[in-house]
Amino acid sequence: GHDLVVVVSAMGQSTDDLLRLALQVSQQPSRRELDMLLTAGERVSMSLLAMALHDLGVASISFTGSQSGILTDGVHGAARITAVRPERIREALGRGQVVIVAGFQGVNPDTKEITTLGRGGSDTTAVALAATLGRAPCEIYTDVPGVMTADPRVVPQARVIPTLSYRACSTLAHLGGRVLHARCVDLAVRERVPLAVRSSLDETPGTRIVEEDDMEGVRVEAVTHMSDRSIAVAEGTSGGRGEARGIIEAVAAAFPDLELLAHEQTGGAPGGAHGALVWVGSRADVEALQADFRRLRGPGGEWKVAAHHGAAFVSLVGLGLGSAEVAGAELALERAGVPLVAVRSTPTALIFRVATEHSERAARALHGAFIGEHQPT
C-alpha cells in the first residue's frame, strides 16, 4: 500500500569490470568518459528490475539519475548532489507505479554532463530522494543483517546494533564502518531522514538510526578499524589561515577521497605562522599528493610534505567517552600485545593508531573489553 521508490546499484562486480575495460583501452581514462561508462552498470540493474516486476504484474518504470532530477556539481567521479527535482518521480507515483532509480549518478544542470557520485553513491541517492519526498523512511538493503558492533569477518562475536544514534552512525561511517558510506549518513543526519539498514536476504529488523536517547550516559556502540592507510603530513610557514585554507580546498578538489584529519596553526613565527595539515587515505592518493603538492599549494610560504605508510586506525565509537575509556583501551591493547602509536579523541570516538599488522588483533581486544558477549540494549 505504500508508494515505493527503489534505488539500485550495479550488479555484482559490474563497476569493477567496466573499470577494467576502460584500462584496457586507455592508461589514463578521461574522467568524463569514465562517468559515461560507469553509469551503465546502474542502468542495466534498473531496467532489468523493471522488466522482472512487469512480468509479476507490478506496474513500474525505471529512470536514470538525470531523468529522476538528481542535479549535481561538475566534479566527474566524485560529484555532490546540489538539488533534486523529482517531478517525473512524483508523476509516476501518482499513476501507481513503482519507481526504480539508477543510483550513483546525476547530471550537472549547467553543462548537461552526466556525473557519478563516487563511493556510496547509490545510498546517497536514496537518502537524497527520501529527503526530497517529504523525509520519507529510507531502508538500505545490503548483504549484512544491519550495522554491527564490529566487522564480523574480524570479530566473530560482533552483533547487530538494534538502534544507533545519527551522531554515532556518522562517526562510525567516517572511521571505517563499511555498511554505510559517510556521505549518505551525513545527508541523513542533516535532513533527519528516518534511516534503517536491513538484510536483503531475510526479514530481520536490522538497525534503525534514531535521535540521541541518552545525552550524558557513557556507552560504547561499536569498534571499527581501517587498515593499510597512508598519512600525509604537510608542515610549513604560511602567511595566515587563508593560505592553509586554500591548500585544503585545492587538495579536496584534486583528491576527494583523502580525509583531512588535522589542521593546526600557531602564530608568532618570523615570516608567518607555522601550519600543519594531516590527511589520511590510500597509498596511491598520498603519493600522488606528495608529487603534486607544490602545484596545489601555489605561490606562498615554504611547505614540506612527508608520507607515512602502513598505518591503521582502530576506534571506539560511542557517546560520553573520556579518560577512563582511554585508560581501559590502552590496558586492553597492552594485554593483547598491540603497541600503540598514537591516540586521538573526538566527542564521539577514541581513535587509536597502530601498525596495520596489529589492527585486527586490536579490534578484537577492544571489542572484548568494551562490548564483550552481552547483548546491546
Residue, then its C-alpha position, 0 to 999 in steps of 0.5 A: g500500500h505504500d508508494l515505493v521508490v527503489v534505488v539500485s546499484a550495479m550488479g555484482q562486480s559490474t563497476d569493477d569490470l567496466l573499470r577494467l575495460a576502460l584500462q584496457v583501452s586507455q592508461q589514463p581514462s578521461r574522467r568524463e568518459l569514465d562517468m559515461l561508462l560507469t553509469a551503465g552498470e546502474r542502468v542495466s540493474m534498473s531496467l532489468l528490475a523493471m522488466a522482472l516486476h512487469d512480468l509479476g504484474v507490478a506496474s513500474i518504470s525505471f529512470t536514470g539519475s538525470q531523468s529522476g532530477i538528481l542535479t549535481d556539481g561538475v566534479h566527474g567521479a566524485a560529484r555532490i548532489t546540489a538539488v533534486r527535482p523529482e517531478r517525473i518521480r512524483e508523476a509516476l507515483g501518482r499513476g501507481q507505479v513503482v519507481i526504480v532509480a539508477g543510483f550513483q549518478g546525476v547530471n550537472p544542470d549547467t553543462k548537461e554532463i552526466t556525473t557519478l557520485g563516487r563511493g556510496g553513491s547509490d545510498t546517497t541517492a536514496v537518502a537524497l530522494a527520501a529527503t526530497l519526498g517529504r523525509a520519507p523512511c529510507e531502508i538500505y538493503t545490503d548483504v549484512p543483517g544491519v550495522m554491527t558492533a564490529d566487522p564480523r569477518v574480524v570479530p566473530q562475536a560482533r552483533v547487530i546494533p538494534t538502534l544507533s544514534y545519527r551522531a554515532c552512525s556518522t562517526l562510525a561511517h567516517l572511521g571505517g564502518r563499511v555498511l554505510h558510506a559517510r556521505c549518505v549518513d551525513l545527508a541523513v543526519r542533516e535532513r533527519v531522514p528516518l534511516a534503517v539498514r536491513s538484510s536483503l536476504d531475510e526479514t530481520p529488523g536490522t538497525r534503525i538510526v534514531e535521535e540521541d536517547d541518552m545525552e550524558g550516559v557513557r556507552v560504547e556502540a561499536v569498534t571499527h578499524m581501517s587498515d593499510r592507510s597512508i598519512a600525509v603530513a604537510e608542515g610549513t610557514s604560511g602567511g595566515r589561515g587563508e593560505a592553509r585554507g586554500i591548500i585544503e580546498a585545492v587538495a579536496a578538489a584534486f583528491p576527494d577521497l583523502e580525509l583531512l584529519a588535522h589542521e593546526q596553526t600557531g602564530g608568532a613565527p618570523g615570516g608567518a605562522h607555522g601550519a600543519l595539515v594531516w590527511v589520511g587515505s590510500r597509498a596511491d592518493v598520498e603519493a600522488l599528493q606528495a608529487d603534486f603538492r607544490r602545484l596545489r599549494g601555489p605561490g606562498g610560504e615554504w611547505k614540506v610534505a612527508a608520507h607515512h605508510g602502513a598505518a591503521f586506525v582502530s576506534l571506539v565509537g560511542l557517546g560520553l567517552g573520556s579518560a577512563e575509556v582511554a585508560g581501559a583501551e590502552l590496558a586492553l591493547e597492552r594485554a593483547g600485545v598491540p603497541l600503540v602509536a598514537v591516540r586521538s579523541t573526538p566527542t564521539a570516538l577514541i581513535f587509536r593508531v597502530a601498525t596495520e599488522h596489529s589492527e585486527r588483533a586490536a579490534r578484537a581486544l577492544h571489542g572484548a573489553f568494551i562490548g564483550e558477549h552481552q547483548p546491546t540494549 
